[in-house]
């Protein structure tokens, strides 16, 4: 009788744990699929601005501003190491890319270079199908928070093709848009801002080339 009673208690405990796991998983699944749906309205945008500030534990700060409109794009990349800054600007008019380097020693431009940093709006919660989303929801932690005046979810432990799987990686996703506004991955913290349908053509005007030394083709 005692063994049966013990087995019954164990069965009840296991049943409760299964129910709690299901509640946890279904809650996460509903939240994450809702964020995926909200993000989809931005995935095909052709006119957008992204500002990203990445801060590393060693004090290095990398600020990136990216503008995209139709077939044009420009990126401003600034690196600050111990108060010393350097800047790279890349202009792509759809046919060629010109790259400008600015630092305290010199100013250099490479015309018609082959390199361009393209920053897409990507879903940090992307999965191939709903089944993957459900499986990822089992292990994920999803908590509400207010970040910079925005209602967000802090999501940890969700397996996504666009989320690097650091052991303690976490992302802040805005509830209203599905866009990530902060990510903590390893030793790097990244914050992002977005604007849509507000990029003007003037931002694609290149600096005065006469102020730069033209880099010879290699």
N, C-alpha and C positions, 0 to 999 in steps of 0.2 A: 504493500500500500504506500509506503514511504517513497519507493522508487517511482510509482505512478504519479504521486503528488509532485515530486521533484520535476519529473518530465513534463507535467502539465504546466508548472510554473515557468520552466524553460521555454515551452511552446508559446506561452502568453507573452513572455519577454521578447522572443524572436518575432512574434506577430506584431507587437507594438513597434519594434525597430524597423520592420519592413514598411509599416504604415507611415512612420515618420520619414523614412527614406523616400517613399513615393511622394509624400506631400512636399518634401524639399525639392525633389527632382521636377515635379510638375510645376511648382512655383517658378523655379529657375527657367524652365523650358518656356513657359508663357512669357516671362519678362524678356528673355533673350530673343525669341522669335518676333516679339513686338518691336524690339530695337532693330532687328534686321530689316523688318518691313519699313520702318521709318527711315532708315538709312538709304533704302533703295531709290528714294526721290532725288538723291544727290549723286548717285553712282555714274550717271551719264552726263553730268554737267560739263559744259564747254566754256563756261565763264565763271572763274572762281579765283579766290585769293586765300592763301594759307600762310600763316605765320607760325613758326615753330621755334621754341627755345629749349635747347637740350643742355642740361647742366650735369657735369660729371663730378664724381667725388673728389677728384684732384683739383677742382676749381675751374677747369676749362668750360667755357660757355660758347656754344655754337648757336647763332641766330640765323634762321633761314626765312626769307620771304619769297614766296613763289606766286607768280601771276600767270594765268592761262586764259586766253580768249581765242576761240576758234582754232586756227592753226598757228597762233603765235604764243610764245611763252618766254618768260624771263625769270631768272632766279638770282637773288642777292644772298650771298653766303658770307657771314662774318664770324671769325674765330677770335675769341678773347682768351689769351693765356697769360695769367698773372698781370693783367692790365695792358698787355701788348696785343694790338688788334691787327688782323689782316683781313682783306675783303676780296671776294671773287664775285664777278657779275657776269652772267651768261645771257646772251640775247639770241633768241631763235625766231626768225621771221617766217619760218615754214620752208625756207630754201637753204639757209646756211646759219651757222652759229658763230658769233663773235664772243670771245672771252677776254675779260679785263681783270687784271690783278692789281690791287692797291695795297701797299704796305709802306712802312716808314723808310725803306731803302729805295724803292723804285715804283714805277707805274708801267705795266707791260700789257700789251694787247696782242692776242692771236686771232687773226682774221680767218674766217671760214674753217674753224676748228671742227673736229669730229666729235667732241664731247659735249653732252648736254645732260644736266641733272633734271630728270622729269619726276615731278611729285604728283602722284595720283591720289585721288580721294578713295581710300580703301577701307573696307569694313574690318575692324579688328575682331569682329565676332563672326566672320564668314565661315561657313561650312558647306560641304558639297550637297547635303540633303538634310531633311528633318531628323532622320535617324541619327546622324552624327551630332546634330544639335541636342537631341535627347540624351545621348550617351555623355556628351560633354557637360550637360546640366547635372549629371549625377555627382560629379566631383567638384563642381564650381561653387564658389562662395559669392553671393550677390547681396550687397547691402546698400541702402539708401544713404545719401549724404548731400550736403550743400557745398558746392565748390565755386568760389568766385561769383556767388550770387545765382548759380545755376543748379537746378535740381538734377542730380546725377546718381548713377549706380557705380559702386566700386566693385569690380569683378575680378576675382582671382581664381586660378585653377581651371579656367575654361580652355579646352583644347581647340585651337583654331589654326587654320593654315596661315593666317595673317597675324598671329600672336606668338611671339617668341616664348618658348616654354622655360623661362627662368623659374627656378624653384619658388621664388617669392614675387614673381611678376604680378603686377596688378594694373588695371586700367580704369580710368574714370570715363564713363560714357554718359552723355547728356540724355536725359529721359525724353525730351521733346523731339530730338533729331536723330538719335542713334549714332552721332559722331563722337569720337573719342576726343577728350579735351586734356587728358593727362595720362601719362604712362610711366610707371616705375619699373624698369627692367635692368636687373643687375646693378651696376654702379651709376646708371644714367637715369635722370628724371627729365621727361619731355612734356612740355606744355604746348597746346595748339589753339589757334584761333582761326575762324573761317569767315569769309564773306562770299556771297554768291550774286551773280548777275550785276556786278558793280565795277568790273574792271574796265578802265578807259584806255584808249589807244596811246595816250601820252606816256604811259609807263614803259612802253616799248622803244622809246627814243634812246639811242645810244649816246654815251658820253662823247666829248670832243676828242677824236682820235689823235689830234695834234698834240695833246697833253700826255700821250703815251709813247713808249718805245715799242715799235712793231716787232714781234717775235718772228724770227725767220722760220720757214717751214723746215721740219726735220727730214 
